[in-house]
Amino acid sequence: MEKNIAVAIDLGATNVRMALVSKNGKILKKIKEKTSKTGPSGIVIAEQIKRMLYSLTVEKDIPKLSGIGIGSIGPLDLKKGAVINTPNLPFKFIPLVKPLEKEFNLKVALFNDCRAGVWGEKHFGAGKGKENLVFITISTGLGGGAIVNGHLLLGKDGNAGEIGHMIAETKYNFPCRCKKGYGHWEACASGNNLARFFDFWLNKNSVKKNIHFADPKDIFKAAEKGNQTALKFLDEVGRISARAVSNIIVAYNPELITIGGSVALNNPEFILNPIKKYIEHYLINPEIKITPLGDDLILLGAAACVFWPPV
Ligand SMILES: [Zn+2]
Protein backbone atom coordinates (compact mmCIF):
# COMPACT_ATOMS: atom_id res chain seq x y z
CA MET A 1 0.00 0.00 0.00
CA GLU A 2 1.32 3.40 -0.92
CA LYS A 3 1.97 5.63 2.01
CA ASN A 4 0.38 8.98 1.31
CA ILE A 5 -0.23 10.70 4.63
CA ALA A 6 2.45 12.73 6.39
CA VAL A 7 2.66 14.29 9.83
CA ALA A 8 3.38 17.99 9.36
CA ILE A 9 4.66 20.19 12.17
CA ASP A 10 4.93 23.95 12.25
CA LEU A 11 7.19 24.67 15.22
CA GLY A 12 7.02 28.32 16.14
CA ALA A 13 8.09 30.34 19.17
CA THR A 14 4.46 30.82 20.17
CA ASN A 15 2.63 27.72 18.91
CA VAL A 16 3.28 24.18 17.80
CA ARG A 17 0.81 23.24 15.07
CA MET A 18 0.56 19.70 13.87
CA ALA A 19 -1.50 18.12 11.09
CA LEU A 20 -2.05 15.00 9.06
CA VAL A 21 -1.64 16.00 5.43
CA SER A 22 -2.40 13.89 2.36
CA LYS A 23 -0.18 13.82 -0.70
CA ASN A 24 -2.66 15.95 -2.63
CA GLY A 25 -2.30 18.73 -0.05
CA LYS A 26 -5.41 18.14 1.98
CA ILE A 27 -5.22 18.82 5.73
CA LEU A 28 -7.09 15.91 7.32
CA LYS A 29 -6.72 16.81 10.98
CA LYS A 30 -5.03 19.70 12.76
CA ILE A 31 -4.10 20.45 16.37
CA LYS A 32 -2.32 23.33 18.09
CA GLU A 33 -0.63 23.92 21.44
CA LYS A 34 1.39 26.72 22.98
CA THR A 35 5.10 25.95 22.61
CA SER A 36 6.65 24.55 25.83
CA LYS A 37 8.94 27.10 27.38
CA THR A 38 9.75 25.52 30.72
CA GLY A 39 11.81 22.48 31.54
CA PRO A 40 15.38 21.41 32.14
CA SER A 41 16.47 21.42 28.49
CA GLY A 42 15.37 21.67 24.87
CA ILE A 43 14.29 18.04 24.90
CA VAL A 44 10.94 19.24 26.29
CA ILE A 45 10.04 20.35 22.75
CA ALA A 46 10.54 16.84 21.33
CA GLU A 47 8.56 15.48 24.31
CA GLN A 48 5.73 17.89 23.51
CA ILE A 49 5.75 16.84 19.85
CA LYS A 50 5.63 13.15 20.86
CA ARG A 51 2.65 13.76 23.08
CA MET A 52 0.84 15.77 20.41
CA LEU A 53 1.49 13.13 17.76
CA TYR A 54 0.02 10.39 19.93
CA SER A 55 -3.09 12.52 20.36
CA LEU A 56 -3.29 13.29 16.62
CA THR A 57 -3.47 9.69 15.49
CA VAL A 58 -3.93 6.21 16.92
CA GLU A 59 -0.72 4.37 17.68
CA LYS A 60 -1.35 1.43 15.34
CA ASP A 61 -1.63 3.80 12.35
CA ILE A 62 1.76 5.46 12.92
CA PRO A 63 3.76 2.88 10.88
CA LYS A 64 1.49 3.58 7.90
CA LEU A 65 2.54 7.25 7.78
CA SER A 66 4.96 8.55 5.12
CA GLY A 67 7.10 10.42 7.61
CA ILE A 68 7.31 13.50 9.79
CA GLY A 69 8.07 16.92 8.34
CA ILE A 70 9.01 19.89 10.52
CA GLY A 71 9.07 23.53 9.51
CA SER A 72 10.88 25.06 12.47
CA ILE A 73 12.03 28.33 13.90
CA GLY A 74 15.76 28.81 13.36
CA PRO A 75 18.61 28.90 13.36
CA LEU A 76 19.10 25.20 12.66
CA ASP A 77 21.99 22.82 12.64
CA LEU A 78 20.85 20.32 10.03
CA LYS A 79 23.74 17.94 10.71
CA LYS A 80 22.67 17.65 14.33
CA GLY A 81 18.98 17.77 13.43
CA ALA A 82 18.40 20.48 15.98
CA VAL A 83 17.47 24.10 16.59
CA ILE A 84 20.44 25.97 18.05
CA ASN A 85 20.73 29.26 19.91
CA THR A 86 17.31 30.49 18.89
CA PRO A 87 16.64 33.94 20.36
CA ASN A 88 12.94 33.11 20.70
CA LEU A 89 12.95 30.13 23.08
CA PRO A 90 14.80 29.67 26.37
CA PHE A 91 16.77 26.60 25.20
CA LYS A 92 20.20 26.66 23.60
CA PHE A 93 19.89 23.25 21.96
CA ILE A 94 16.63 21.67 20.85
CA PRO A 95 17.20 18.17 19.42
CA LEU A 96 14.38 17.07 17.12
CA VAL A 97 15.35 14.55 14.45
CA LYS A 98 16.99 11.85 16.62
CA PRO A 99 14.46 11.69 19.47
CA LEU A 100 11.50 11.66 17.08
CA GLU A 101 12.97 9.08 14.68
CA LYS A 102 13.74 6.86 17.67
CA GLU A 103 10.24 7.18 19.11
CA PHE A 104 8.22 6.66 15.94
CA ASN A 105 10.58 4.77 13.63
CA LEU A 106 9.67 7.24 10.88
CA LYS A 107 11.95 9.48 8.85
CA VAL A 108 11.99 13.06 10.11
CA ALA A 109 12.57 15.89 7.61
CA LEU A 110 13.64 19.05 9.45
CA PHE A 111 13.83 22.40 7.68
CA ASN A 112 13.51 26.02 8.67
CA ASP A 113 9.86 27.11 8.49
CA CYS A 114 10.33 29.49 5.55
CA ARG A 115 12.38 27.01 3.55
CA ALA A 116 9.65 24.43 4.15
CA GLY A 117 7.14 27.15 3.25
CA VAL A 118 8.60 27.85 -0.18
CA TRP A 119 8.71 24.09 -0.83
CA GLY A 120 5.00 23.96 0.06
CA GLU A 121 4.28 26.89 -2.25
CA LYS A 122 5.96 25.04 -5.10
CA HIS A 123 4.08 21.78 -4.56
CA PHE A 124 0.68 22.93 -3.34
CA GLY A 125 0.35 26.66 -3.96
CA ALA A 126 1.08 29.49 -6.39
CA GLY A 127 4.48 28.03 -7.29
CA LYS A 128 3.18 24.89 -9.00
CA GLY A 129 5.16 24.32 -12.18
CA LYS A 130 7.63 27.10 -11.32
CA GLU A 131 11.35 26.50 -10.81
CA ASN A 132 12.37 29.89 -9.40
CA LEU A 133 10.45 31.34 -6.51
CA VAL A 134 10.87 33.04 -3.16
CA PHE A 135 8.59 32.98 -0.14
CA ILE A 136 8.76 35.75 2.44
CA THR A 137 7.03 35.62 5.82
CA ILE A 138 6.23 38.83 7.66
CA SER A 139 5.04 37.61 11.02
CA THR A 140 6.39 37.99 14.58
CA GLY A 141 9.76 37.68 12.85
CA LEU A 142 10.71 37.95 9.21
CA GLY A 143 12.32 35.31 7.03
CA GLY A 144 12.37 33.69 3.66
CA GLY A 145 13.09 30.71 1.50
CA ALA A 146 14.23 30.45 -2.10
CA ILE A 147 14.03 27.84 -4.82
CA VAL A 148 16.48 28.42 -7.65
CA ASN A 149 16.30 26.24 -10.76
CA GLY A 150 14.14 23.79 -8.83
CA HIS A 151 16.59 23.46 -5.93
CA LEU A 152 15.70 24.52 -2.40
CA LEU A 153 18.56 26.71 -1.18
CA LEU A 154 19.76 25.60 2.25
CA GLY A 155 23.36 26.73 2.74
CA LYS A 156 25.91 25.14 5.03
CA ASP A 157 23.69 24.71 8.10
CA GLY A 158 20.25 25.12 6.51
CA ASN A 159 20.06 28.85 7.16
CA ALA A 160 20.27 30.33 3.65
CA GLY A 161 17.42 32.79 3.37
CA GLU A 162 17.62 34.45 6.79
CA ILE A 163 16.69 37.62 4.93
CA GLY A 164 15.20 39.29 8.00
CA HIS A 165 18.76 40.05 9.06
CA MET A 166 19.96 41.62 5.86
CA ILE A 167 20.51 45.36 5.99
CA ALA A 168 17.50 47.07 4.47
CA GLU A 169 17.87 50.63 5.75
CA THR A 170 20.75 52.95 6.53
CA LYS A 171 18.79 56.12 7.26
CA TYR A 172 17.88 55.21 10.84
CA ASN A 173 20.43 52.50 11.71
CA PHE A 174 17.83 51.05 14.00
CA PRO A 175 19.28 48.26 16.20
CA CYS A 176 17.93 44.76 15.58
CA ARG A 177 16.76 42.55 18.42
CA CYS A 178 19.27 39.93 17.22
CA LYS A 179 21.90 42.28 18.71
CA LYS A 180 24.14 41.55 15.74
CA GLY A 181 23.53 44.63 13.68
CA TYR A 182 21.60 47.72 12.63
CA GLY A 183 19.07 48.44 9.94
CA HIS A 184 18.03 44.82 9.57
CA TRP A 185 14.76 44.36 7.68
CA GLU A 186 13.16 42.46 10.57
CA ALA A 187 13.95 45.30 12.98
CA CYS A 188 11.75 47.64 10.95
CA ALA A 189 9.00 45.49 9.50
CA SER A 190 8.17 42.42 11.60
CA GLY A 191 5.26 42.09 14.03
CA ASN A 192 7.33 42.27 17.20
CA ASN A 193 9.24 45.31 15.95
CA LEU A 194 6.75 47.58 14.19
CA ALA A 195 5.59 49.43 17.32
CA ARG A 196 9.19 49.80 18.53
CA PHE A 197 10.33 51.13 15.16
CA PHE A 198 7.34 53.47 15.06
CA ASP A 199 8.49 55.22 18.26
CA PHE A 200 12.02 55.51 16.91
CA TRP A 201 10.82 56.80 13.53
CA LEU A 202 8.54 59.35 15.18
CA ASN A 203 11.38 60.66 17.28
CA LYS A 204 13.75 60.82 14.33
CA ASN A 205 11.28 62.69 12.15
CA SER A 206 10.24 65.15 14.85
CA VAL A 207 6.64 64.80 13.81
CA LYS A 208 3.79 64.77 16.33
CA LYS A 209 5.13 62.98 19.35
CA ASN A 210 1.95 62.30 21.23
CA ILE A 211 1.18 59.00 19.50
CA HIS A 212 2.20 55.59 20.70
CA PHE A 213 0.99 52.23 19.54
CA ALA A 214 1.37 49.34 21.96
CA ASP A 215 0.43 46.75 19.37
CA PRO A 216 1.29 46.64 15.65
CA LYS A 217 -2.38 45.89 14.93
CA ASP A 218 -3.23 49.39 16.17
CA ILE A 219 -0.90 50.96 13.60
CA PHE A 220 -2.77 49.23 10.77
CA LYS A 221 -6.13 50.09 12.34
CA ALA A 222 -5.16 53.77 12.56
CA ALA A 223 -3.95 53.73 8.95
CA GLU A 224 -7.24 52.20 7.84
CA LYS A 225 -9.06 55.08 9.50
CA GLY A 226 -6.87 57.51 7.58
CA ASN A 227 -4.47 58.54 10.35
CA GLN A 228 -1.78 60.43 8.40
CA THR A 229 1.09 59.59 10.76
CA ALA A 230 0.31 55.86 10.63
CA LEU A 231 -0.03 56.02 6.82
CA LYS A 232 3.26 57.87 6.47
CA PHE A 233 4.98 55.36 8.74
CA LEU A 234 3.65 52.32 6.85
CA ASP A 235 4.74 53.95 3.59
CA GLU A 236 8.24 54.28 5.04
CA VAL A 237 8.25 50.67 6.26
CA GLY A 238 7.11 49.71 2.76
CA ARG A 239 9.98 51.66 1.22
CA ILE A 240 12.39 49.70 3.41
CA SER A 241 10.66 46.43 2.50
CA ALA A 242 10.86 47.32 -1.19
CA ARG A 243 14.58 47.80 -0.83
CA ALA A 244 14.90 44.36 0.76
CA VAL A 245 12.69 42.77 -1.92
CA SER A 246 14.81 44.47 -4.60
CA ASN A 247 17.88 42.81 -3.05
CA ILE A 248 16.13 39.45 -3.09
CA ILE A 249 15.24 39.85 -6.76
CA VAL A 250 18.79 40.57 -7.87
CA ALA A 251 20.14 37.78 -5.66
CA TYR A 252 17.78 35.01 -6.80
CA ASN A 253 16.12 36.15 -10.07
CA PRO A 254 12.74 34.61 -9.13
CA GLU A 255 9.68 34.47 -11.38
CA LEU A 256 7.36 34.60 -8.38
CA ILE A 257 7.53 36.01 -4.85
CA THR A 258 4.79 35.08 -2.42
CA ILE A 259 4.36 36.77 0.94
CA GLY A 260 2.72 35.25 4.00
CA GLY A 261 2.86 35.46 7.79
CA SER A 262 0.22 37.04 10.02
CA VAL A 263 1.22 40.68 9.47
CA ALA A 264 1.03 40.32 5.69
CA LEU A 265 -2.03 38.05 5.67
CA ASN A 266 -4.00 40.47 7.86
CA ASN A 267 -2.91 43.65 6.06
CA PRO A 268 -2.22 42.67 2.46
CA GLU A 269 -2.72 46.11 0.90
CA PHE A 270 -0.49 47.95 3.38
CA ILE A 271 2.26 45.42 2.73
CA LEU A 272 2.03 44.90 -1.04
CA ASN A 273 1.23 48.41 -2.28
CA PRO A 274 4.32 50.24 -0.99
CA ILE A 275 6.58 47.35 -2.04
CA LYS A 276 5.21 47.64 -5.58
CA LYS A 277 5.49 51.45 -5.42
CA TYR A 278 9.14 51.59 -4.35
CA ILE A 279 10.62 48.45 -5.83
CA GLU A 280 13.66 48.89 -8.07
CA HIS A 281 13.57 47.72 -11.66
CA TYR A 282 17.10 46.65 -12.46
CA LEU A 283 15.74 43.25 -13.53
CA ILE A 284 12.30 42.46 -14.90
CA ASN A 285 10.32 42.13 -11.72
CA PRO A 286 8.58 38.89 -10.79
CA GLU A 287 4.96 38.52 -9.88
CA ILE A 288 4.57 39.47 -6.19
CA LYS A 289 1.50 38.36 -4.27
CA ILE A 290 0.13 37.07 -1.00
CA THR A 291 0.37 33.29 -0.66
CA PRO A 292 -2.92 31.55 -1.47
CA LEU A 293 -2.11 28.95 1.22
CA GLY A 294 -2.51 31.45 4.06
CA ASP A 295 -1.83 30.21 7.57
CA ASP A 296 -1.37 26.60 6.49
CA LEU A 297 1.62 27.21 4.25
CA ILE A 298 4.27 26.01 6.72
CA LEU A 299 2.29 22.86 7.57
CA LEU A 300 1.80 22.09 3.89
CA GLY A 301 5.47 22.81 3.27
CA ALA A 302 6.53 20.46 6.06
CA ALA A 303 4.38 17.75 4.44
CA ALA A 304 5.85 18.52 1.00
CA CYS A 305 9.33 17.98 2.49
CA VAL A 306 8.21 14.44 3.42
CA PHE A 307 6.61 13.55 0.07
CA TRP A 308 9.26 15.19 -2.13
CA PRO A 309 12.49 15.41 -0.09
CA PRO A 310 14.32 18.62 -1.10
CA VAL A 311 17.71 16.96 -0.53
ZN1 LIG B 1 19.01 41.18 13.04
Boltz pocket constraint, residues with backbone or C-beta under 6 A from the ligand:
constraints:
  - pocket:
      binder: B
      contacts: [[A, 164], [A, 165], [A, 176], [A, 177], [A, 178], [A, 179], [A, 180], [A, 181], [A, 184], [A, 186], [A, 187]]
      max_distance: 6.0
